[in-house]
Amino acid sequence: MVPRPVMVLAAGALFGAAAGTALAVAGTMLGAAAGFAVGRVLGQRALRPLVRGRALTAADRQLSSHGFRSLLVLRLVPILPFAVVNTVAAVSRVPWLPFLAATALGGLPQSTAFAVAGSRATDPVSPAFLSAVAFLVLSGPVAGAVWRRRQARREQAAAPPGHEGRTTDDTTDDTADDDTTTGDTAGTAVPTGAAGGVTRPDTGTAVLDHRDEQSTP
């Protein structure tokens, strides 16, 4: 099986940048649609040995709720192989239209870059060739940055309210402060009011002590 980048490079070298890009996008759509259809026919039970159960469940939940957006990110930044994205999308509940639209839009930038690089391969110092190669080289780090950012947002959203960004040391300090406050309250002397009474620390009201009156004959 010929890798997709090699086919797009060949299309650009044989037919030029514009025609090569159009053929690459058309071929990408046909290949993605075929893989998606096969996955839908086989279903999750047949494809489960190829994808881990937890990953399959997480992908199904994510693509079912944010199908177009998630697929667009996976197509724009090649975090996973093309065939793997087709398989995972097929076993989810994402509809056909969002899958095809995200595949077409997300695959266009890389297809264009590969086709331009292939069409200008005979002139490796041309601005078009250098720009296409720079885009392809930088897409990897950008993919990693986008993936880490999405993971951080997902973990922050899953954290309990009021605990975002809090560390163990912060929690320990808060506990220590609570203990200190409790100790200060427990050790507070009760002031003596007038006429042998005491003053309640919570309300500041003087309460008379009748024990001396009762003991007086």
C-alpha positions, 0 to 999 in steps of 0.5 A: 500500500503506497503511503498518502504523502508519496502519492500526493508528491507524485501527483504534484510532480506529474500534474502540477500543483493545482491539478495535483492538489485537486487529485489528492483531495479527491483521492483522500475523500475516496479513501476516507469514505471507503475506510469509513464505510468498511468500519460501519459495516464491520462495527465496533465488535469486529474492530475492537481487537484493533483498538483498545477498549478504553480508547474506543470508548473515549473516541466514541464519546468525543466524536459523538458529541464534537464530531466535526470539530474533533475530526477537523483537528485530527485532519489538520494536525496529523496526530494519528495516522490517516487510516486510524482516524477513519477507523475510529470515526467509523465505530463512533456515532459521527454522521457521514456529512461531518466526517466527509466535510472535516476530511476535505477541509482538514486534508486540504492544507497538507495535500496542497503542501505536498503537491507544491513540493512535488511540483517544485522538486526540480528546483529545491531552492525556490520559495514555493518549495521551501515554503511547502517544506517548512509547513510540513516540518512545522506541522508536527510541533504544532500538532503536539502543542495543540494536543497538549493544550486540548489535554490540559483543558480536558483535565481542567474541566474534569477537575472538581470546582474550586480545585483548579490549579491547586496543589497539595502544598496549598491544601496543607497550608489551608489545613494548618491555618484552620488548625491555628485558628481553632487553637486560638479560639479554644485558648481565648480567655473569657472576660469577666463582666460587671457584678461577677458576671461573665461576658459571652464571647460570641455576643458580647452580652454580660451574663450575671452569675447568681451563684453568689446570691444563692449562697448568701444566707 
